[in-house]
């Protein structure tokens, strides 16, 4: 019952259930999450990711990623060095940044598992459709924040949870690799925890700036 984001041991309570899983909501950080006993196995999780057909040649996918690329790139200096965290089987966002003149590194626990990236320091880090998959978002987001330079940017793209009625019919939770569901309130809690400036862009892009 420990919240995977704020780590409070008593704040998560039953939220709702569907035919596949039960969901719990934390009263502290407002994260909605699945209990570890209902996570997919690593093998089944990887099998789902292998079904993704994303690639830089897919203009529709590029348009989707531009929702994060456009606002984030507008804040960056030309010599910025970035990390695409959770780059997936067909890295594309990193290609878009490289085409715009930025240097990029990749990390993905399945497809680009080089942990040397954690020895670097970055001007910006992207996590597109990633945070909803994290087993331990407190640890993983904290680690990303630690390797971000002062004044740097963390750009997250994820669908945000609304109210219980909307959540009960939400297609986003039918993907069994999705185990953490952030709301606007959760992102605001996270920004306060990180002492970061936060910008909401559209419905699913959130930019955090680290204090200089």
N, C-alpha and C positions, 0 to 999 in steps of 0.2 A: 504493500500500500504506500510505499515511499514515493513521493512525487519525483519523477526523473529529472525535473528542471530545478525546482527550488530545494529539493531534498528534504522537505518537511515530512515527518513520519506519521503525522496524524491528520493532515489537512485534506487528503483525497477521499472522496466518497462516491458511491455509485451514482452514475449520471443517467445512463440508459443502456439498453442492449438491443441487438438485432439477431438475425438468424446465425450470424457468424461469430460475434464476439460481445464482450461486455466493455463498457467505457466508464472511466472514472474521471472526475473533475476535481482539481485542486482549488481550495478556497483561498489560497495565498497568491499563487501566480496565475490562476485561471486556466492552466494547461489541462486539456482533455487528453487522456492517455489510456492505452491498453496495458494490462498487467503482463509481465514477462512470460507467464505460463501460456499466453496466447500468441506469442511471437511465432513467426515462421522459423523453421530451422534455417541455418546458414545456407544449406544446399537448396532448399526451396526458394529462399530469398534470391539467391543468385540466378536460379532458373527463371524467375520472373523478370529480373533485370536483363537477362540475355534475350528476352523477347522484344526489347526496345529496338526500334529501327531508326533512331535519330542519327543524323549526319550533317556535316556542313553543306552538303549538296541539296539539302531539303530547305527550300526557301520558306515554306510554311513554318518550319521549326525555327529558322532564323527570325522570322517575324515575331514569333512567340517570345523568344529570348530577348528581342529588342526592347521589350517592356522593362527589362533590367539593365540591358546594355546602354540604352540611350540616356536615362537619367544619371546613371553612375559615371559614365564616361565624361559627362558634362562637368563633373567636379574634379577630374583628374588632371594632373600636370603631364606634359608629353613624355617625360622620362619615367613614368610610374611603372612599378613592377608588381604584378598581381599573381594570385593563386586562385585557381578554380578548384574548389573543394567539392568532391563528389561529382567528378567530371563525367562519369558514366562510360558506357561502351563506345559511344560515338562523340567524343569531345567536339563541341561546336562553339560554345560561348567563348572559350579560350581562343579559338580561331578568329572570331569576330574582333576580339581585343587585339590580337596580333596583327590583323589586317589594318587596324587603326593605329598601329605603331607602338603598342605596349608590349613589354616582355612578360611572358606568362609561364608559370609552373602548374603542374597538375597533381592532384591527389585524389585517389579513390581506393577504398579498402579492397575492392575486387579487381579493378582494371588498371590502376596506377598506384600500387601500394608502397611507394618510395617514401618512407618516413623521414628522409633527410630534409624534406620541405619544412619540418618543424624546427630545423636548425637555422632557418632563414628568417628574415624580417620583410614584411610586405607593406606596400603602400595601399593595397586594396585586396580584399578577398571576396570571392563570389560563392554563393551556395544556392544554386537554382534547383528548385524541387528536391531539396535534400533534407531539410530539418525535420520533415514529417517522418523520415525513416530512422532517425537517430535513436539508438537504444539508451544512450546516456547523454542527453543534450547538455546537461550541466557541465560535464567533463569536456565534451567535444567543442562546444561553443566557447567555453573558457579557454581552451587550448588555442583556438583560432584567434581569440581576442589578445592572447599573450604574444602572438607572433605578428600582430598588426602594429605598425609604427605609430607613434603619436601623431594625431591628425589624420590617420588613415581611415579607410572606409570598409565596412562589412556590408555587402549587398545580399539580401535574402529575397528569394521569390518562393512563396508558398501560398496556397489558398488559406484564407482566414475563416475560422469557425465563427458562426453567428449565434443565434439563439437555439434552444433545445429543439424547437419544432423544425427549424431549418436543418439542424444536424441530423435529426432522425431520418430525413429523406435525402441526405447529402451523398452524392456519388463518390465523393473524395474518400469516404471511409470504407468503401467497398473494396479498395485496393488493400490487400492484406499486408503489404509491405509498409503501409502507412500506420504508424503506431503512436505518433504524437501530433496533436492538433492545436495549433496556436491561434489565439484570437487577438484582436487589437489590444485588449487589456493585457494579454500575456506579453506582447511585444513592448508595451509601455512599461510593464514590470521589469522586463529584461533590460531595457534602456536605463532605467533607474539603477538597477543592480550594477550595470557596467559603467555608470556615470557617463552615458553617451547621449549625444544629440540624435534624435530620431526623426526620420522623414517617411511618411506614408505616401507612396506613389500609386495611384489607381487602387485596384482592389487586392493586389497580391504582391506588391513590391515594397520592401521595407529597407531603408538605408540607415545604418548606424555609423556615426562618426566618433572616433576615439578622441578624447580630449588631447589637445596639443600640449 
